[in-house]
Amino acid sequence: MQIQTTDQLRALYKAPSERAVLKELMHIDSHLKRFISLSPFLVISSGDQHQLSC
């Protein structure tokens, strides 16, 4: 199955909790920059409503 729309993705997963949504950041602030600099491994993901990666 190849997911091509947001609706298809939402059908597979329940909506994120409010707590998870509140963790979303639109920029890297000084605290996050320090956290990243001290991390031995980091994964960053980005996207928008017009682009869906599978």
Secondary structure, 3 states (H helix, E strand, C coil): CCCCCHHHHHHHCCCCCHHHHHCCCCCCCHHHHHHHHHCCCCCCCCCECCECCC
